[in-house]
Amino acid sequence: MDIRFLSTFIEVANTRHFGKAAENLFLTQSAVSARIKLLEEYFQTTLFIRHRNSIQLTPAGEKLLPYAHQLSDTLKDAKRELQLQSGEYIVCGATQLASELQLSSTLSGIHEHFPDWSVKAEILTLDNLSRQLHERVIDLAFSSEPLKSEEVISQQISAEPLGLYIVGRSSDDIDANDYVAIEWGGKTRDLICQHWPQLRDAKLRTNSLRLGLNAIEEDGGCAVFPVRFAQKLTHLSLRQVSTLDDVQACVYLNRLKSVKRHALTTVVDTLFPSHKTIAV
């Protein structure tokens, strides 16, 4: 039996929805259904009761679930131990903004201090970042807000002041038709709307710093950038309209409390000494 069938079973049991499970696993819904069918044939029992708008575990499915978790976790641990035997490794994941603000320097630091290590890095949505961290697919998760979980340690590792900048305009008049809204979080959005109510709307909304920059490079307009980032854009005639004193662009390092891997702790202590832990 393919172990991926058990992972699919766990995801369907968690979501109680074939479509959502397929989306989380990056599969088609028919592939998820086929895997569950093969699993039911293997165990010669029905695992789910299909209703019109939801599905429920059968008593057999309820009995299988803890064993499925145990087998899945055991195989992941075995895979990690085999990887450790062949050399140290680390898997990093980051949301889009966190990757643009922090991930490149983190990867450079790993290669500088741990040159023999193997490194993998991925850009993920916040939901997928949290899920893959809890499933131990990734070791370190970088995000622009702390992950809300009692199982996770979150450390703030950077905080950049933000400013509102304008390019290609002779006046400081700001209009929604010129505004590129980079998603710095609810607190920043509320502050901007408080000072500039017209910016509740925008010509473009994005979670990418680079995409926002490209938009105003091509068409002009205004956007909120980290001050230090903006100061490096010497090729643009950026003018700072205002500083946003009460908000910052933050990056958080998240990792599981239950992981007792000494080498991973060494990486964190080396690259991010004396950074405060966030209570979630």
N, C-alpha and C positions, 0 to 999 in steps of 0.2 A: 504494500500500500504506500502511495506517495504521501510523505509527511505534510505536503502542502494542502492535502485534503483536510487534515485536522486544523490547520491554520484557517482555512476557509470556514470550517464548521464553527470555530471559536468566534470569527468575525460576524457570521450570521447570527449566532447566539447573542452576541453583544448588541448588534444593531436591530435585531428582530425584523430585518428587511433585506431582501435579496439585492435590491437595487443599490441601497446604501453600502452594503458589504462589497458589492462589485466595485463601486466608486472608490472605496477606501483601499481595496486591494489592486486597483488599476486593472481590473478584469471586466469582461462583458458579463451581463447578467446571466446569459445562457451558459457561460463557462462556470459561474458559481453554482447554478442549478445542476449542471452535469456533475460537478465534483461532489455535491451533497448526495445526488442520486447514487453515485458509485460508492460513497461511504456507507449509505444505507444498505446497498447490496452486499458490501463487505461484512457488515455486522448483522445482516439479515433482520433488520428491524427499521421501523420508521422513527426518525429523529426529530422531525418537525411536523406540527399540525398547521396546514396552510389555511388561513382565513382570507377574506376578501382584502382587507386593508392591513393585515399584520400576520405574523406567524408566531407560534409558541413552541417551546420545547416539549416533547413528549416525556413521560417518565424515563424512557430509555435514554433520551437526549440529555436529561438532567443528570443521569448517572454517568454518562460518558464525559460530560464537560470537565470535571476536575482532572480526569485522566488525560484528556486532550491537552489541558494546560500544562500538566506535569511533563508529558512527553515532549511538547513543544519547547518548554523551558530547558529540559535536559539536553535536547539536541542543539539548542542555541549555545548552551554552556560548553558542550563538547566541541562545537565549531570554534568557539573562542579559544579553548584550550589548545586545539590543534594549531590555530593561528599564532598563539603565543609561543608554541614550541618552535615554529619556523622563524620567529622574530617578533619584536614588539610592533604594534600597530595602533592606530587610533582613527576613529570615524567621527567626523564633525558634521553637524547639520546647522543650518542657519535660515532664518527668514530673509526675505529679499533685502530690506533695509539694513538688518544686522550684518548681512554678508558684505554690503557695500561699505559700511562703516568700520567693520572689525575683522572680518574673516581673513582677508588677504594678509594683514599684519600678523594674525595668529598663526597662519600656515607658515609664514616666513620664520616666525619665532620657533615653531616646532622643528623646521628643517635646520635652523641654526643651532639649537641646543640639543636636538636629538636626531642627528643626521642619518642614523641607521634605521630609523623608524619608517614604516609604511603608513601613508596617510591617505584617507579618502574624505572628500568633502561634497556635500549636497545642499542645494537650495530647496527649501520646503515651505509649504504654508504653515501657519502657526499650529493648526490642528494636527497636521501630519508630523510636524516637529515633535509635538508633545507625545503623540502616539508611538512614534519610532523610538523616542527616548525611553518610554515606559516599557516597550517591548525589547529594549536593549539592542536595537539595531544600530543606534548611534551612541557614542560615548559622551560627547559634549554638544550641547544645544545652545546656539546663540540667538537671542531674540531681542526685540525692542521693548518688550515688557516681560516681567517675570512670569514664568509658568505657574499657574495656580494649581498646586498639588501638594499634599502633605508628604508625598514620597520624594519630592524634589528639593534640592538645595539650589537657591538662586543667588548669584552674586552680581552686583552692579560693577562692571569693569570699565565703563567709560561714560562720560556725561559731557556733551558738547553744547555750549550756548547756541541759541537759534536767533536768526534775524530775518526780517522780511526784506527782500531785494527786488530791484526792478532793473530791467535792461531794455534799451531801445525806446525809451520814453523820456521826453524832456521835462515833464512835470512829475510830481509825486502823487497825482490823482490815480487812484486804484479802482479798477473796474473788474467785475466778475468775468467779463469777456477776455481779460488779459491774465487771469489768475490760473496758475498751475498748482493744484492742491496735492502736495506730497503728504501721505498719511502718516503723520508723526504721532498720532494717538488722540484720544478724546479730549484730554486736557488742553493740548495745543490747539485743537480745532475750536474748542469753546472760547479760548482766549482770543483767537483771531476773529471769531464772529462777534465777540464783545467789542473789540476795538474797530473792526471794519465789518459791519453787518451785511454789507453788499457781497462779502466773500463767502456767504453761505452757499453760493453757486460758484461754479468754476468751469473753465473751458476744457479742463482735463483733470481727472483724478487718477493718481497712481501710487503704488507702494514702492516705486523704484526711484531712487535718487538720480540715477543716470538718465532714466527716461524723462524725468521732470526737467533736468538740465538740458537735454537735447531739444525739448519742446521750446524752451525760451531762447535757446541758441538760434533756432531756425526762425521763429516768429516773434521774438520779443515777449515781453510780459513781466509778470512778477511771480515770485515763489518764495517759500521759506526754506532756507538752507542753514546748515551748521556754519557758524561764523568762520571757523578755521578752514573749512572746506571752501567757502566763498572767497577767502583771501588768496587762495591758490589759483583762482580762475582769472589770471592776469590777462588772458586773451579776450575776456569779455569786459564790456564797460558796465560792470555791475555797480549799482548805487544802493547803499543800505538805507532803506526808508525808516526802519525801526528795529530795535532789539526787543526780543521777547524775554523779559527778565525772569518771569515766573515759571518758565518751562525749559526743558533741555531735551536734546536727542540722546537717549540713553541706550546702552547695550548691556544685556544681562547674559551671564554664563549660567546655564542650568545643567545639573547632573543628578543622578539618582543617589539617594542616601544609602541605599542597600548595596551599592557596588563598592566592594572593599579591595579594589585593585590598586596596589601600592604605586605602580608605574604611572597610573592615571593621576593620582594625587600629586606625584612629583611634577608632572606636566603643569597642572593647575598652579601649584605653589611657585614654580619657576617663572611662568609667563604672567601670572596675575597675583603677585604677592600683596598682602595687606588690603585686599578689596573686601568690602563689607558684605555680609550675607543678608539677604532680604527675607524678613518673616512673611510667610504667605498665609 
